[in-house]
Amino acid sequence: ASFVPMFFVATAFYYLNRADQDCGTTFSWVTRAMGPYLGWIGGWAICVTGILVVGSLADVAARYTYLFFGLDGLAGSKLAITLFAVLIIAATTALCVIGTEISARIQDVMIIAQIGALLLFAVVALYRVYGGTAPEGSLIPELSWFSPFAVDTPSALIAGLLIGVFIYWGWESSVNLTEETSNSETAPGLAAVASTVILLVTYLSVAAAVVGFGGVGTAEKFADDDAILSTLATGVLGSPWDKLIVLAVLTSALASTQTTILPASRTVLSMARAGAMPAALGATHPRFLTPHVSTIVVGALATVWYVPLNFLSENFLFDTLSALSLMIAFYYALTGFACAIYYRHELFKSVKNFLFIGLAPVLGALLLAYLFFRSIVDLADPGASYTGGSF
């Protein structure tokens, strides 16, 4: 259900990038189509989401690095994880400054490691489920698992959709690098659309494998504990092959840390060049030709946000992460509407134009806008928040 608006908005990114290859994406496009105020707030949302989530991604990467090397004591220490996470933020920030090409090469390796290991896990787990060799409590997947209409309450569905929006988020990173990409008019947009489909296949196959092999009881037992994958991997693949899944989570967290810094820094660069942020943030490195100032600022702010909150209030940190979906839905919806408005004179020139430049982006934007406003209503009740707490 979350994939549908993502895919529709990805078509907006594809067509808007064809018209304007600007690394500011939503900021630049919404400014052109709907004015500077909405453009600025859209760009601000991209920057803030990046800053708020980088620390938590690095946190997962740090924990799984310890687990991969069998350092379970350090994996259970908040201080050890936080210190290593800060080092990861610093290293990925430096990598983003040094250059896009080396970043892309490293991403290639990490992508293959992630998807290969996760699909191996899903195939073996489902093979054992259907073959009857899975442990007691396992379930054969049913079509109803994939139906949003099978969810009992609207609030639960909305909460699930918000989580879905958050986990899909990030497919547009390629478009933020459009000015640094070959075939910049089409390649970044195609990459964004393809990414949403790859994510759909990966998420559904792994989710079905986890619930099918481990059963509902295992899912409930682990709740939001990301150790569920590393634990189930031992039962599915056995040792030492279970380390492949630990490596997959580790590399995906590392990759996500890096690819979250990139869009935020490029959006800041675009906004600074347009006079919507201080001009100093628009500086590029004379040797590496990357926006080094904005990249370092994003990495530094992410660290300043993550470290104190991780020690002061994990609940606040978790609620912030779930609330990110509001900002994501907001700027994705703006982009969908901007596409139809920008191309308004082209919409009725062909059926293809009407479907992919008008109807799909607007439908995606309407779905996300509804999710945005409905979530605000639901989250007005503190009990509906991620941790159920309030100040």
Rosetta blueprint (number, residue, H / E / L):
1 A L
2 S L
3 F H
4 V H
5 P H
6 M H
7 F H
8 F H
9 V H
10 A H
11 T H
12 A H
13 F H
14 Y H
15 Y H
16 L H
17 N H
18 R H
19 A H
20 D L
21 Q L
22 D L
23 C L
24 G L
25 T L
26 T H
27 F H
28 S H
29 W H
30 V H
31 T H
32 R H
33 A H
34 M H
35 G L
36 P H
37 Y H
38 L H
39 G H
40 W H
41 I H
42 G H
43 G H
44 W H
45 A H
46 I H
47 C H
48 V H
49 T H
50 G H
51 I H
52 L H
53 V H
54 V H
55 G H
56 S H
57 L H
58 A H
59 D H
60 V H
61 A H
62 A H
63 R H
64 Y H
65 T H
66 Y H
67 L H
68 F H
69 F L
70 G L
71 L L
72 D H
73 G H
74 L H
75 A H
76 G L
77 S L
78 K H
79 L H
80 A H
81 I H
82 T H
83 L H
84 F H
85 A H
86 V H
87 L H
88 I H
89 I H
90 A H
91 A H
92 T H
93 T H
94 A H
95 L H
96 C H
97 V H
98 I H
99 G L
100 T H
101 E H
102 I H
103 S H
104 A H
105 R H
106 I H
107 Q H
108 D H
109 V H
110 M H
111 I H
112 I H
113 A H
114 Q H
115 I H
116 G H
117 A H
118 L H
119 L H
120 L H
121 F H
122 A H
123 V H
124 V H
125 A H
126 L H
127 Y H
128 R H
129 V H
130 Y H
131 G H
132 G L
133 T L
134 A L
135 P L
136 E L
137 G L
138 S L
139 L L
140 I L
141 P L
142 E L
143 L H
144 S H
145 W H
146 F H
147 S L
148 P H
149 F H
150 A H
151 V L
152 D L
153 T L
154 P H
155 S H
156 A H
157 L H
158 I H
159 A H
160 G H
161 L H
162 L H
163 I H
164 G H
165 V H
166 F H
167 I H
168 Y H
169 W L
170 G L
171 W L
172 E L
173 S H
174 S H
175 V H
176 N H
177 L L
178 T H
179 E H
180 E H
181 T L
182 S L
183 N L
184 S L
185 E L
186 T L
187 A H
188 P H
189 G H
190 L H
191 A H
192 A H
193 V H
194 A H
195 S H
196 T H
197 V H
198 I H
199 L H
200 L H
201 V H
202 T H
203 Y H
204 L H
205 S H
206 V H
207 A H
208 A H
209 A H
210 V H
211 V H
212 G H
213 F H
214 G H
215 G H
216 V H
217 G H
218 T H
219 A H
220 E H
221 K H
222 F H
223 A L
224 D L
225 D L
226 D L
227 A L
228 I H
229 L H
230 S H
231 T H
232 L H
233 A H
234 T H
235 G H
236 V H
237 L H
238 G L
239 S L
240 P L
241 W L
242 D L
243 K H
244 L H
245 I H
246 V H
247 L H
248 A H
249 V H
250 L H
251 T H
252 S H
253 A H
254 L H
255 A H
256 S H
257 T H
258 Q H
259 T H
260 T H
261 I H
262 L H
263 P H
264 A H
265 S H
266 R H
267 T H
268 V H
269 L H
270 S H
271 M H
272 A H
273 R H
274 A L
275 G L
276 A L
277 M L
278 P L
279 A H
280 A H
281 L H
282 G H
283 A L
284 T L
285 H L
286 P L
287 R L
288 F L
289 L L
290 T L
291 P L
292 H H
293 V H
294 S H
295 T H
296 I H
297 V H
298 V H
299 G H
300 A H
301 L H
302 A H
303 T H
304 V H
305 W H
306 Y H
307 V H
308 P H
309 L H
310 N H
311 F H
312 L H
313 S L
314 E H
315 N H
316 F H
317 L H
318 F H
319 D H
320 T H
321 L H
322 S H
323 A H
324 L H
325 S H
326 L H
327 M H
328 I H
329 A H
330 F H
331 Y H
332 Y H
333 A H
334 L H
335 T H
336 G H
337 F H
338 A H
339 C H
340 A H
341 I H
342 Y H
343 Y L
344 R L
345 H L
346 E L
347 L L
348 F L
349 K L
350 S L
351 V H
352 K H
353 N H
354 F H
355 L H
356 F H
357 I H
358 G H
359 L H
360 A H
361 P H
362 V H
363 L H
364 G H
365 A H
366 L H
367 L H
368 L H
369 A H
370 Y H
371 L H
372 F H
373 F H
374 R H
375 S H
376 I H
377 V H
378 D H
379 L H
380 A L
381 D L
382 P H
383 G H
384 A H
385 S L
386 Y L
387 T L
388 G L
389 G L
390 S L
391 F L
